Amino acid sequence: MHRSTIERRLSDGHQRLVRARTELAVIDEQLVVVNEMADDTRLRALVAETPVAAKEHDEASRQASALQRSRQALVDRIADLERRQDDLLERLVVGNG
């Protein structure tokens, strides 16, 4: 692979990593809020003991779980991008050696 191709791929990968890490920061902030909401609805469901309160808690818990799955998928994507970046850097260094 030519050096210019590797450098271009590194640049593209870096941009993707920056976007993914920014997105992760946003999801982390959202997760704090959604988890707090799930905790609040859980307490209300325990105190109220009504079907409506239980339903609200179930919905909030599902949202928190879905967001957690999205977060994990993003963490996995970041790890993959970092591995690819490491491979490209190794090719760049070995290619120059």
N, CA, C and O atoms as CSV, one atom per row, in Angstrom:
chain,resi,resn,atom,element,x,y,z
A,1,MET,N,N,0.863,-1.177,0.000
A,1,MET,CA,C,0.000,0.000,0.000
A,1,MET,C,C,0.907,1.237,0.000
A,1,MET,O,O,1.892,1.288,0.736
A,2,HIS,N,N,0.579,2.204,-0.807
A,2,HIS,CA,C,1.373,3.425,-0.914
A,2,HIS,C,C,1.223,4.286,0.340
A,2,HIS,O,O,0.193,4.283,1.015
A,3,ARG,N,N,2.289,5.016,0.613
A,3,ARG,CA,C,2.313,5.885,1.788
A,3,ARG,C,C,1.156,6.895,1.764
A,3,ARG,O,O,0.530,7.145,2.793
A,4,SER,N,N,0.879,7.464,0.608
A,4,SER,CA,C,-0.194,8.462,0.519
A,4,SER,C,C,-1.556,7.833,0.829
A,4,SER,O,O,-2.408,8.475,1.444
A,5,THR,N,N,-1.760,6.602,0.414
A,5,THR,CA,C,-3.012,5.904,0.708
A,5,THR,C,C,-3.138,5.664,2.201
A,5,THR,O,O,-4.205,5.869,2.780
A,6,ILE,N,N,-2.061,5.234,2.821
A,6,ILE,CA,C,-2.063,4.991,4.269
A,6,ILE,C,C,-2.338,6.294,5.015
A,6,ILE,O,O,-3.142,6.321,5.947
A,7,GLU,N,N,-1.678,7.363,4.610
A,7,GLU,CA,C,-1.892,8.654,5.269
A,7,GLU,C,C,-3.327,9.132,5.119
A,7,GLU,O,O,-3.904,9.670,6.063
A,8,ARG,N,N,-3.901,8.942,3.957
A,8,ARG,CA,C,-5.293,9.333,3.726
A,8,ARG,C,C,-6.230,8.508,4.618
A,8,ARG,O,O,-7.157,9.042,5.227
A,9,ARG,N,N,-5.972,7.214,4.681
A,9,ARG,CA,C,-6.798,6.355,5.542
A,9,ARG,C,C,-6.637,6.715,7.016
A,9,ARG,O,O,-7.601,6.682,7.781
A,10,LEU,N,N,-5.429,7.054,7.400
A,10,LEU,CA,C,-5.204,7.497,8.785
A,10,LEU,C,C,-5.988,8.765,9.081
A,10,LEU,O,O,-6.598,8.890,10.143
A,11,SER,N,N,-5.972,9.692,8.155
A,11,SER,CA,C,-6.698,10.943,8.338
A,11,SER,C,C,-8.203,10.693,8.436
A,11,SER,O,O,-8.879,11.239,9.308
A,12,ASP,N,N,-8.710,9.866,7.538
A,12,ASP,CA,C,-10.136,9.529,7.576
A,12,ASP,C,C,-10.496,8.824,8.877
A,12,ASP,O,O,-11.516,9.123,9.498
A,13,GLY,N,N,-9.651,7.892,9.278
A,13,GLY,CA,C,-9.892,7.168,10.531
A,13,GLY,C,C,-9.863,8.081,11.730
A,13,GLY,O,O,-10.659,7.932,12.657
A,14,HIS,N,N,-8.946,9.026,11.713
A,14,HIS,CA,C,-8.860,9.987,12.816
A,14,HIS,C,C,-10.143,10.817,12.906
A,14,HIS,O,O,-10.677,11.032,13.995
A,15,GLN,N,N,-10.622,11.273,11.772
A,15,GLN,CA,C,-11.866,12.055,11.764
A,15,GLN,C,C,-13.033,11.227,12.289
A,15,GLN,O,O,-13.869,11.735,13.036
A,16,ARG,N,N,-13.093,9.965,11.905
A,16,ARG,CA,C,-14.156,9.089,12.413
A,16,ARG,C,C,-14.040,8.891,13.917
A,16,ARG,O,O,-15.042,8.880,14.633
A,17,LEU,N,N,-12.802,8.734,14.389
A,17,LEU,CA,C,-12.587,8.569,15.830
A,17,LEU,C,C,-13.033,9.806,16.601
A,17,LEU,O,O,-13.673,9.694,17.647
A,18,VAL,N,N,-12.701,10.967,16.092
A,18,VAL,CA,C,-13.099,12.214,16.756
A,18,VAL,C,C,-14.619,12.306,16.832
A,18,VAL,O,O,-15.176,12.636,17.878
A,19,ARG,N,N,-15.283,12.014,15.718
A,19,ARG,CA,C,-16.758,12.058,15.715
A,19,ARG,C,C,-17.347,11.029,16.669
A,19,ARG,O,O,-18.284,11.325,17.410
A,20,ALA,N,N,-16.795,9.823,16.649
A,20,ALA,CA,C,-17.315,8.763,17.515
A,20,ALA,C,C,-17.105,9.098,18.988
A,20,ALA,O,O,-17.980,8.841,19.814
A,21,ARG,N,N,-15.960,9.665,19.318
A,21,ARG,CA,C,-15.699,10.027,20.721
A,21,ARG,C,C,-16.602,11.177,21.168
A,21,ARG,O,O,-17.038,11.220,22.319
A,22,THR,N,N,-16.878,12.098,20.263
A,22,THR,CA,C,-17.811,13.182,20.572
A,22,THR,C,C,-19.205,12.611,20.802
A,22,THR,O,O,-19.894,12.986,21.751
A,23,GLU,N,N,-19.605,11.708,19.928
A,23,GLU,CA,C,-20.907,11.058,20.073
A,23,GLU,C,C,-20.986,10.275,21.386
A,23,GLU,O,O,-22.025,10.267,22.045
A,24,LEU,N,N,-19.890,9.623,21.761
A,24,LEU,CA,C,-19.856,8.882,23.019
A,24,LEU,C,C,-20.043,9.812,24.214
A,24,LEU,O,O,-20.743,9.470,25.167
A,25,ALA,N,N,-19.422,10.973,24.163
A,25,ALA,CA,C,-19.579,11.943,25.252
A,25,ALA,C,C,-21.044,12.380,25.383
A,25,ALA,O,O,-21.562,12.525,26.491
A,26,VAL,N,N,-21.693,12.583,24.249
A,26,VAL,CA,C,-23.106,12.977,24.264
A,26,VAL,C,C,-23.961,11.847,24.836
A,26,VAL,O,O,-24.832,12.081,25.675
A,27,ILE,N,N,-23.706,10.627,24.376
A,27,ILE,CA,C,-24.477,9.482,24.874
A,27,ILE,C,C,-24.258,9.300,26.371
A,27,ILE,O,O,-25.199,8.984,27.099
A,28,ASP,N,N,-23.032,9.495,26.835
A,28,ASP,CA,C,-22.764,9.369,28.268
A,28,ASP,C,C,-23.578,10.382,29.075
A,28,ASP,O,O,-24.116,10.056,30.133
A,29,GLU,N,N,-23.663,11.607,28.568
A,29,GLU,CA,C,-24.474,12.628,29.252
A,29,GLU,C,C,-25.951,12.236,29.241
A,29,GLU,O,O,-26.646,12.372,30.248
A,30,GLN,N,N,-26.416,11.753,28.103
A,30,GLN,CA,C,-27.811,11.338,28.000
A,30,GLN,C,C,-28.098,10.153,28.907
A,30,GLN,O,O,-29.173,10.061,29.500
A,31,LEU,N,N,-27.146,9.260,29.011
A,31,LEU,CA,C,-27.325,8.066,29.830
A,31,LEU,C,C,-27.488,8.421,31.303
A,31,LEU,O,O,-28.266,7.788,32.017
A,32,VAL,N,N,-26.767,9.414,31.748
A,32,VAL,CA,C,-26.917,9.863,33.136
A,32,VAL,C,C,-28.355,10.312,33.385
A,32,VAL,O,O,-28.968,9.931,34.383
A,33,VAL,N,N,-28.880,11.110,32.486
A,33,VAL,CA,C,-30.240,11.630,32.633
A,33,VAL,C,C,-31.270,10.507,32.551
A,33,VAL,O,O,-32.187,10.437,33.370
A,34,VAL,N,N,-31.114,9.632,31.563
A,34,VAL,CA,C,-32.078,8.548,31.373
A,34,VAL,C,C,-32.038,7.578,32.556
A,34,VAL,O,O,-33.085,7.095,32.989
A,35,ASN,N,N,-30.857,7.290,33.077
A,35,ASN,CA,C,-30.768,6.417,34.249
A,35,ASN,C,C,-31.412,7.056,35.476
A,35,ASN,O,O,-32.060,6.371,36.267
A,36,GLU,N,N,-31.235,8.361,35.634
A,36,GLU,CA,C,-31.887,9.061,36.745
A,36,GLU,C,C,-33.406,8.987,36.605
A,36,GLU,O,O,-34.120,8.789,37.588
A,37,MET,N,N,-33.890,9.149,35.377
A,37,MET,CA,C,-35.327,9.051,35.144
A,37,MET,C,C,-35.829,7.648,35.465
A,37,MET,O,O,-36.891,7.492,36.066
A,38,ALA,N,N,-35.078,6.638,35.071
A,38,ALA,CA,C,-35.469,5.255,35.348
A,38,ALA,C,C,-35.502,5.000,36.852
A,38,ALA,O,O,-36.406,4.333,37.356
A,39,ASP,N,N,-34.512,5.535,37.567
A,39,ASP,CA,C,-34.496,5.385,39.026
A,39,ASP,C,C,-35.688,6.092,39.663
A,39,ASP,O,O,-36.325,5.553,40.568
A,40,ASP,N,N,-35.986,7.300,39.189
A,40,ASP,CA,C,-37.126,8.049,39.724
A,40,ASP,C,C,-38.440,7.308,39.484
A,40,ASP,O,O,-39.278,7.201,40.379
A,41,THR,N,N,-38.607,6.800,38.265
A,41,THR,CA,C,-39.863,6.098,37.973
A,41,THR,C,C,-39.950,4.787,38.746
A,41,THR,O,O,-41.043,4.338,39.089
A,42,ARG,N,N,-38.789,4.166,39.023
A,42,ARG,CA,C,-38.795,2.944,39.832
A,42,ARG,C,C,-39.295,3.245,41.242
A,42,ARG,O,O,-40.118,2.512,41.790
A,43,LEU,N,N,-38.788,4.329,41.820
A,43,LEU,CA,C,-39.234,4.711,43.164
A,43,LEU,C,C,-40.717,5.066,43.176
A,43,LEU,O,O,-41.454,4.676,44.081
A,44,ARG,N,N,-41.142,5.810,42.160
A,44,ARG,CA,C,-42.572,6.153,42.088
A,44,ARG,C,C,-43.436,4.907,41.933
A,44,ARG,O,O,-44.521,4.821,42.507
A,45,ALA,N,N,-42.951,3.947,41.160
A,45,ALA,CA,C,-43.707,2.704,40.975
A,45,ALA,C,C,-43.800,1.926,42.281
A,45,ALA,O,O,-44.830,1.324,42.585
A,46,LEU,N,N,-42.717,1.944,43.048
A,46,LEU,CA,C,-42.738,1.249,44.339
A,46,LEU,C,C,-43.694,1.909,45.322
A,46,LEU,O,O,-44.435,1.236,46.038
A,47,VAL,N,N,-43.666,3.225,45.344
A,47,VAL,CA,C,-44.517,3.963,46.285
A,47,VAL,C,C,-45.974,3.932,45.840
A,47,VAL,O,O,-46.865,3.698,46.657
A,48,ALA,N,N,-46.222,4.161,44.573
A,48,ALA,CA,C,-47.593,4.279,44.084
A,48,ALA,C,C,-48.285,2.919,43.958
A,48,ALA,O,O,-49.485,2.798,44.202
A,49,GLU,N,N,-47.519,1.911,43.579
A,49,GLU,CA,C,-48.072,0.571,43.369
A,49,GLU,C,C,-49.275,0.585,42.430
A,49,GLU,O,O,-50.277,-0.083,42.685
A,50,THR,N,N,-49.170,1.347,41.345
A,50,THR,CA,C,-50.248,1.404,40.359
A,50,THR,C,C,-49.729,0.887,39.021
A,50,THR,O,O,-48.528,0.941,38.754
A,51,PRO,N,N,-50.629,0.389,38.186
A,51,PRO,CA,C,-50.204,-0.081,36.861
A,51,PRO,C,C,-49.578,1.023,36.009
A,51,PRO,O,O,-48.642,0.769,35.251
A,52,VAL,N,N,-50.087,2.234,36.133
A,52,VAL,CA,C,-49.547,3.352,35.349
A,52,VAL,C,C,-48.103,3.637,35.757
A,52,VAL,O,O,-47.238,3.832,34.903
A,53,ALA,N,N,-47.851,3.659,37.049
A,53,ALA,CA,C,-46.492,3.917,37.533
A,53,ALA,C,C,-45.552,2.791,37.115
A,53,ALA,O,O,-44.406,3.041,36.742
A,54,ALA,N,N,-46.030,1.566,37.177
A,54,ALA,CA,C,-45.208,0.430,36.751
A,54,ALA,C,C,-44.898,0.513,35.262
A,54,ALA,O,O,-43.781,0.219,34.836
A,55,LYS,N,N,-45.893,0.915,34.474
A,55,LYS,CA,C,-45.692,1.056,33.026
A,55,LYS,C,C,-44.667,2.148,32.723
A,55,LYS,O,O,-43.813,1.973,31.854
A,56,GLU,N,N,-44.747,3.274,33.434
A,56,GLU,CA,C,-43.774,4.354,33.240
A,56,GLU,C,C,-42.367,3.872,33.568
A,56,GLU,O,O,-41.406,4.196,32.870
A,57,HIS,N,N,-42.261,3.094,34.641
A,57,HIS,CA,C,-40.949,2.562,35.011
A,57,HIS,C,C,-40.430,1.599,33.944
A,57,HIS,O,O,-39.255,1.654,33.579
A,58,ASP,N,N,-41.294,0.723,33.446
A,58,ASP,CA,C,-40.879,-0.215,32.401
A,58,ASP,C,C,-40.385,0.524,31.158
A,58,ASP,O,O,-39.373,0.153,30.564
A,59,GLU,N,N,-41.106,1.562,30.779
A,59,GLU,CA,C,-40.716,2.336,29.598
A,59,GLU,C,C,-39.369,3.038,29.818
A,59,GLU,O,O,-38.507,3.023,28.939
A,60,ALA,N,N,-39.197,3.641,30.974
A,60,ALA,CA,C,-37.938,4.327,31.276
A,60,ALA,C,C,-36.781,3.331,31.322
A,60,ALA,O,O,-35.677,3.635,30.871
A,61,SER,N,N,-37.032,2.153,31.862
A,61,SER,CA,C,-35.991,1.120,31.916
A,61,SER,C,C,-35.617,0.643,30.522
A,61,SER,O,O,-34.442,0.419,30.232
A,62,ARG,N,N,-36.621,0.485,29.655
A,62,ARG,CA,C,-36.340,0.080,28.270
A,62,ARG,C,C,-35.502,1.137,27.559
A,62,ARG,O,O,-34.570,0.807,26.826
A,63,GLN,N,N,-35.833,2.405,27.776
A,63,GLN,CA,C,-35.058,3.480,27.152
A,63,GLN,C,C,-33.613,3.470,27.648
A,63,GLN,O,O,-32.682,3.650,26.863
A,64,ALA,N,N,-33.433,3.260,28.939
A,64,ALA,CA,C,-32.080,3.217,29.500
A,64,ALA,C,C,-31.309,2.029,28.924
A,64,ALA,O,O,-30.129,2.154,28.594
A,65,SER,N,N,-31.965,0.889,28.803
A,65,SER,CA,C,-31.309,-0.299,28.243
A,65,SER,C,C,-30.938,-0.091,26.778
A,65,SER,O,O,-29.849,-0.467,26.344
A,66,ALA,N,N,-31.840,0.505,26.030
A,66,ALA,CA,C,-31.563,0.760,24.613
A,66,ALA,C,C,-30.390,1.723,24.454
A,66,ALA,O,O,-29.530,1.525,23.595
A,67,LEU,N,N,-30.357,2.748,25.271
A,67,LEU,CA,C,-29.263,3.708,25.188
A,67,LEU,C,C,-27.945,3.054,25.607
A,67,LEU,O,O,-26.895,3.347,25.036
A,68,GLN,N,N,-28.001,2.179,26.594
A,68,GLN,CA,C,-26.798,1.466,27.023
A,68,GLN,C,C,-26.283,0.559,25.904
A,68,GLN,O,O,-25.073,0.461,25.696
A,69,ARG,N,N,-27.188,-0.101,25.185
A,69,ARG,CA,C,-26.771,-0.931,24.053
A,69,ARG,C,C,-26.145,-0.072,22.951
A,69,ARG,O,O,-25.146,-0.460,22.346
A,70,SER,N,N,-26.735,1.089,22.699
A,70,SER,CA,C,-26.169,2.008,21.698
A,70,SER,C,C,-24.777,2.455,22.111
A,70,SER,O,O,-23.867,2.545,21.286
A,71,ARG,N,N,-24.626,2.733,23.390
A,71,ARG,CA,C,-23.328,3.155,23.908
A,71,ARG,C,C,-22.293,2.047,23.718
A,71,ARG,O,O,-21.171,2.304,23.282
A,72,GLN,N,N,-22.678,0.818,24.046
A,72,GLN,CA,C,-21.739,-0.296,23.917
A,72,GLN,C,C,-21.352,-0.513,22.458
A,72,GLN,O,O,-20.189,-0.790,22.162
A,73,ALA,N,N,-22.304,-0.392,21.553
A,73,ALA,CA,C,-21.994,-0.526,20.125
A,73,ALA,C,C,-21.009,0.551,19.692
A,73,ALA,O,O,-20.110,0.286,18.895
A,74,LEU,N,N,-21.172,1.752,20.207
A,74,LEU,CA,C,-20.265,2.846,19.873
A,74,LEU,C,C,-18.880,2.600,20.463
A,74,LEU,O,O,-17.875,2.861,19.802
A,75,VAL,N,N,-18.814,2.107,21.685
A,75,VAL,CA,C,-17.523,1.777,22.308
A,75,VAL,C,C,-16.813,0.705,21.470
A,75,VAL,O,O,-15.605,0.782,21.245
A,76,ASP,N,N,-17.573,-0.290,21.014
A,76,ASP,CA,C,-16.991,-1.335,20.171
A,76,ASP,C,C,-16.486,-0.751,18.851
A,76,ASP,O,O,-15.424,-1.135,18.362
A,77,ARG,N,N,-17.252,0.177,18.278
A,77,ARG,CA,C,-16.839,0.814,17.022
A,77,ARG,C,C,-15.561,1.625,17.227
A,77,ARG,O,O,-14.671,1.606,16.377
A,78,ILE,N,N,-15.468,2.332,18.344
A,78,ILE,CA,C,-14.260,3.108,18.644
A,78,ILE,C,C,-13.054,2.179,18.775
A,78,ILE,O,O,-11.977,2.472,18.256
A,79,ALA,N,N,-13.242,1.074,19.462
A,79,ALA,CA,C,-12.139,0.110,19.608
A,79,ALA,C,C,-11.702,-0.423,18.249
A,79,ALA,O,O,-10.508,-0.591,18.002
A,80,ASP,N,N,-12.663,-0.689,17.366
A,80,ASP,CA,C,-12.340,-1.159,16.026
A,80,ASP,C,C,-11.582,-0.089,15.243
A,80,ASP,O,O,-10.595,-0.394,14.572
A,81,LEU,N,N,-12.030,1.144,15.324
A,81,LEU,CA,C,-11.340,2.241,14.633
A,81,LEU,C,C,-9.923,2.413,15.170
A,81,LEU,O,O,-8.997,2.680,14.404
A,82,GLU,N,N,-9.750,2.263,16.464
A,82,GLU,CA,C,-8.412,2.379,17.045
A,82,GLU,C,C,-7.501,1.247,16.574
A,82,GLU,O,O,-6.323,1.466,16.294
A,83,ARG,N,N,-8.059,0.026,16.488
A,83,ARG,CA,C,-7.265,-1.107,15.971
A,83,ARG,C,C,-6.841,-0.858,14.525
A,83,ARG,O,O,-5.693,-1.098,14.152
A,84,ARG,N,N,-7.778,-0.378,13.721
A,84,ARG,CA,C,-7.453,-0.080,12.327
A,84,ARG,C,C,-6.376,0.996,12.232
A,84,ARG,O,O,-5.458,0.906,11.416
A,85,GLN,N,N,-6.505,2.013,13.079
A,85,GLN,CA,C,-5.518,3.092,13.089
A,85,GLN,C,C,-4.142,2.539,13.472
A,85,GLN,O,O,-3.134,2.889,12.859
A,86,ASP,N,N,-4.108,1.680,14.483
A,86,ASP,CA,C,-2.840,1.073,14.889
A,86,ASP,C,C,-2.222,0.254,13.755
A,86,ASP,O,O,-1.014,0.308,13.526
A,87,ASP,N,N,-3.062,-0.501,13.052
A,87,ASP,CA,C,-2.569,-1.292,11.922
A,87,ASP,C,C,-1.982,-0.391,10.837
A,87,ASP,O,O,-0.923,-0.681,10.280
A,88,LEU,N,N,-2.680,0.695,10.546
A,88,LEU,CA,C,-2.185,1.620,9.520
A,88,LEU,C,C,-0.884,2.288,9.954
A,88,LEU,O,O,0.035,2.458,9.152
A,89,LEU,N,N,-0.815,2.664,11.224
A,89,LEU,CA,C,0.427,3.273,11.729
A,89,LEU,C,C,1.590,2.277,11.639
A,89,LEU,O,O,2.711,2.648,11.291
A,90,GLU,N,N,1.313,1.035,11.952
A,90,GLU,CA,C,2.350,0.015,11.852
A,90,GLU,C,C,2.810,-0.151,10.402
A,90,GLU,O,O,4.007,-0.271,10.140
A,91,ARG,N,N,1.874,-0.157,9.474
A,91,ARG,CA,C,2.224,-0.241,8.054
A,91,ARG,C,C,3.069,0.959,7.629
A,91,ARG,O,O,4.021,0.827,6.860
A,92,LEU,N,N,2.705,2.117,8.140
A,92,LEU,CA,C,3.432,3.327,7.780
A,92,LEU,C,C,4.860,3.263,8.295
A,92,LEU,O,O,5.799,3.607,7.578
A,93,VAL,N,N,5.024,2.819,9.544
A,93,VAL,CA,C,6.359,2.751,10.143
A,93,VAL,C,C,7.181,1.636,9.498
A,93,VAL,O,O,8.346,1.843,9.158
A,94,VAL,N,N,6.587,0.469,9.329
A,94,VAL,CA,C,7.304,-0.659,8.710
A,94,VAL,C,C,7.653,-0.328,7.265
A,94,VAL,O,O,8.720,-0.699,6.777
A,95,GLY,N,N,6.756,0.363,6.592
A,95,GLY,CA,C,7.015,0.742,5.211
A,95,GLY,C,C,8.196,1.691,5.064
A,95,GLY,O,O,8.864,1.719,4.030
A,96,ASN,N,N,8.444,2.479,6.131
A,96,ASN,CA,C,9.558,3.424,6.084
A,96,ASN,C,C,10.858,2.805,6.571
A,96,ASN,O,O,11.942,3.339,6.334
A,97,GLY,N,N,10.738,1.670,7.254
A,97,GLY,CA,C,11.927,1.060,7.870
A,97,GLY,C,C,12.751,0.231,6.977
A,97,GLY,O,O,13.765,-0.319,7.407
